[in-house]
Amino acid sequence: LGDLAKIQDYQAAAKSHVLVQTRLDADDSIFRDMMKNVQQQAARTLGAQAEEHRYNPLSFNIKQYRVFCTEHHVEWGYFNPWDPKSDKGHLFGVSQPEFCVTAGLTYAYQVGTTSADMPTRAHNKMSQLIKQCDNVKYKHNCIERIDAGDYKWIMIRSRTPTSTAMQGVIPTQKVKKSMEWQNLQETTWATVIEQNFNVSPQSVWKLRMVFKQNMQHILKDALKGQCAKREFTCKDSAIQALEKLMEEVKKHS
C-alpha cells in the first residue's frame, strides 16, 4: 500500500516547483550518478528560470519542459548464445538513436507545465517531434541525450522470460554474430556492472538460477495468466516465443 498523504503532498509541491519524473521498471537499472546529473541539469536550466520568475506559473510566456534519455543501453539476457552452459546469461550493448529508451526516461516540467503540454510522451515518437537540446537556443522544450561520461551504456534492461512482451528474450542473429560482445562478457561483468550500477554480478547470477529452477512455472503462468486475457502487451509473437521456450525447457528438464 502507498502513502496517500505523501502522494498528495508531492502533487501539491509539483504545482510550485520544477518537477522531475523518471520511469524505471523493477527489472531495469540506471547508472549510479544519473539522477544527480539529471537533477543538476534541470536545476541549471528550468530551475534557474523558475527562480527568475519567482516560481509564478503565470509569468511564463510558454510552457517549458526537458526530456532526458539515452540511446545506449546494455541488455542482460537469460540465455547465452555463445555459451549455452553459462549460468550468467549474456550482456549485449544496444544503440537506438531513433528513439528514447524507456528505462530511465526522465521528464522535467517547468512550474505550471504538465505532461499534457508536451507534443508526445511516447518514447518511440519523441525524437521525431521534439528537437535535440544541442539545437535549441534556450535549452528547454527539447531532448537531452545523457550518458555516463566515458562509459556510454547508461542503462541495463532485463530480457528474461518474465517479460510479458518477450522482446529480445531469445537472442537474435545480431546478438549471436557479435564477436565484440562475446569477447566483452567477462570484462563487463568484472569491471562495469557493480562499479557503474551498484548491482552485484553474483546477485544477477543467483537470480538467473532462481529463474532456471522455476522456469516451467514461470512460463505456464505467463501463458495461462498474462496471455489468457489478451492484455495489450501480450501479442501473438509473445505467445509463440513463450510456447517455444516451454518446448526447450521440457527438452532439457
C-alpha positions in Angstrom: 0.0 0.0 0.0 1.2 3.5 -0.8 1.2 6.6 1.4 -1.7 8.7 0.1 -0.7 11.8 2.1 2.8 11.7 0.7 1.4 11.5 -2.9 -0.9 14.4 -2.2 2.0 16.5 -0.8 4.0 15.6 -3.9 1.3 16.7 -6.2 0.8 20.0 -4.3 4.5 20.7 -4.4 4.7 20.0 -8.1 2.5 23.0 -8.8 5.1 25.4 -7.5 8.4 23.6 -8.2 10.2 22.2 -11.2 9.0 18.6 -11.3 11.3 15.7 -12.4 9.8 12.3 -13.1 11.8 9.2 -14.1 10.5 6.0 -15.5 12.2 2.8 -14.3 10.9 -0.7 -14.3 11.6 -3.0 -11.4 13.8 -5.3 -13.6 15.9 -2.5 -15.1 18.8 -0.4 -13.7 20.3 3.0 -14.3 23.8 4.4 -13.9 24.5 5.3 -10.3 25.1 9.0 -10.9 22.3 9.5 -13.5 19.7 11.1 -11.2 22.2 13.5 -9.7 23.4 14.6 -13.2 19.8 15.0 -14.5 18.7 17.0 -11.4 21.7 19.3 -11.8 20.9 19.9 -15.4 17.3 20.6 -14.7 18.3 23.0 -11.9 20.7 24.9 -14.2 18.1 25.4 -16.9 14.4 25.1 -15.8 15.3 25.7 -12.1 17.2 28.9 -12.8 14.4 30.3 -14.9 11.8 29.3 -12.3 13.8 31.3 -9.7 13.9 34.3 -12.0 10.1 34.2 -12.4 9.7 33.7 -8.6 8.0 30.3 -9.3 5.0 32.0 -10.7 3.5 29.9 -13.4 1.5 32.9 -14.8 4.7 34.8 -15.6 5.9 32.3 -18.3 5.0 33.1 -21.9 5.3 29.4 -23.0 5.2 26.0 -21.3 8.6 24.6 -20.7 9.9 21.1 -20.3 13.1 19.0 -20.9 13.3 15.3 -21.7 16.4 13.3 -20.6 17.0 10.0 -22.3 19.7 7.7 -23.6 20.1 6.0 -26.9 22.6 3.4 -25.5 21.8 0.6 -23.1 23.1 -2.8 -22.1 20.7 -5.8 -22.2 21.0 -8.7 -19.7 19.5 -11.8 -21.3 18.7 -15.1 -19.6 20.2 -17.1 -22.4 23.9 -17.0 -23.5 24.1 -17.6 -27.3 27.9 -18.1 -27.2 27.9 -20.5 -24.2 24.7 -22.5 -23.7 26.1 -23.9 -20.4 26.7 -20.5 -18.9 24.9 -19.7 -15.6 25.3 -15.9 -16.1 23.2 -15.2 -19.2 24.6 -12.6 -21.6 25.3 -8.9 -21.8 24.8 -7.0 -25.1 25.1 -3.3 -25.9 22.3 -1.7 -27.9 22.2 1.7 -29.6 18.9 3.1 -30.7 19.3 6.8 -31.8 15.9 6.8 -33.4 14.0 6.9 -30.1 14.4 7.2 -26.3 14.8 4.0 -24.3 12.1 3.7 -21.7 14.4 2.7 -18.9 15.5 5.9 -17.1 13.4 8.1 -19.4 13.0 11.4 -17.5 10.7 14.3 -17.9 11.4 17.7 -16.2 8.5 20.2 -16.1 8.7 23.9 -15.5 6.4 25.4 -12.9 2.9 25.4 -14.4 3.8 22.8 -17.1 2.3 19.3 -17.2 2.6 16.2 -19.4 -0.4 17.5 -21.3 1.7 20.4 -22.6 4.2 18.0 -24.4 3.7 17.1 -28.0 4.1 13.4 -27.0 5.2 11.2 -24.1 5.6 8.1 -26.4 9.3 7.1 -26.2 9.3 6.0 -29.9 8.0 9.3 -31.2 9.9 11.8 -29.2 12.9 12.1 -31.5 10.6 12.9 -34.4 8.5 15.5 -32.6 11.0 17.1 -30.1 14.3 18.8 -31.0 17.6 17.9 -29.5 18.8 20.4 -26.8 22.1 20.9 -28.7 20.0 22.5 -31.5 17.8 24.7 -29.2 19.0 28.2 -28.0 17.2 28.4 -24.7 17.6 24.7 -23.7 14.0 23.9 -23.0 11.3 22.0 -24.9 14.0 19.6 -26.1 15.6 16.2 -25.6 18.9 16.0 -23.7 20.8 12.8 -24.6 22.6 11.6 -21.5 25.5 9.2 -20.9 27.8 8.1 -18.2 30.9 10.1 -19.3 33.5 7.6 -20.6 31.0 4.8 -20.4 28.1 5.3 -22.7 26.0 2.3 -21.7 24.0 4.1 -19.0 21.1 1.7 -18.6 20.6 -2.1 -18.1 17.5 -3.7 -19.4 16.5 -7.2 -18.5 15.5 -9.6 -21.2 14.1 -12.7 -19.3 11.0 -15.0 -19.6 9.2 -12.8 -17.0 8.9 -10.1 -19.7 5.3 -10.1 -20.9 6.2 -8.8 -24.4 9.1 -11.3 -24.7 11.0 -8.9 -26.8 14.7 -9.8 -27.1 14.4 -12.8 -24.7 15.5 -15.2 -27.4 18.9 -13.9 -28.7 18.6 -12.5 -32.2 21.1 -13.3 -35.0 22.6 -9.8 -34.4 23.5 -10.8 -30.9 24.7 -14.3 -31.9 27.1 -12.9 -34.5 28.5 -10.2 -32.3 32.2 -11.1 -31.7 32.7 -7.8 -29.9 30.2 -8.6 -27.2 31.2 -12.2 -27.0 34.7 -11.0 -26.1 33.4 -8.3 -23.7 31.4 -10.7 -21.4 34.0 -11.3 -18.7 35.3 -7.7 -18.7 31.8 -6.2 -18.5 30.8 -8.5 -15.6 34.0 -7.8 -13.8 34.5 -4.0 -14.2 31.2 -2.4 -15.2 28.1 -3.9 -13.6 28.8 -3.3 -9.9 31.0 -0.2 -10.4 28.5 1.6 -12.7 25.2 0.3 -11.5 25.8 -0.8 -7.9 24.5 -4.3 -8.9 26.4 -7.3 -7.7 27.1 -9.7 -10.6 26.7 -12.6 -8.1 23.1 -11.4 -7.3 22.3 -11.4 -11.0 23.6 -14.9 -11.5 21.7 -16.0 -8.4 18.5 -14.6 -9.8 19.1 -16.5 -13.0 19.4 -19.7 -11.0 16.0 -18.9 -9.5 14.6 -18.5 -13.0 16.1 -21.7 -14.1 14.7 -23.7 -11.1 11.2 -22.3 -11.6 11.2 -21.8 -15.4 8.3 -24.2 -16.2 6.1 -22.5 -13.6 7.1 -19.0 -14.9 6.2 -19.9 -18.5 3.0 -21.6 -17.6 2.0 -18.5 -15.6 2.8 -16.3 -18.5 0.8 -18.3 -20.9 -2.2 -19.0 -18.7 -2.3 -15.8 -16.8 -0.9 -12.8 -18.7 -1.9 -14.0 -22.2 -5.3 -15.5 -21.4 -6.9 -12.1 -21.1 -5.1 -10.9 -24.2 -3.6 -7.9 -22.5 -2.1 -5.1 -24.7 1.5 -6.4 -24.1 0.7 -10.0 -24.9 1.0 -10.2 -28.7 0.9 -13.3 -30.9 4.7 -13.1 -31.2 4.9 -13.2 -27.4 2.7 -16.2 -27.2 4.8 -18.0 -29.8 8.0 -17.1 -28.0 6.6 -18.4 -24.7 5.5 -21.7 -26.4 8.9 -22.1 -28.0 10.6 -21.6 -24.6 8.3 -24.1 -23.0 9.3 -26.7 -25.5 13.0 -26.1 -24.9 12.6 -26.2 -21.2 10.8 -29.6 -21.4 13.6 -31.0 -23.6 16.3 -30.1 -21.1 14.4 -30.8 -17.9 
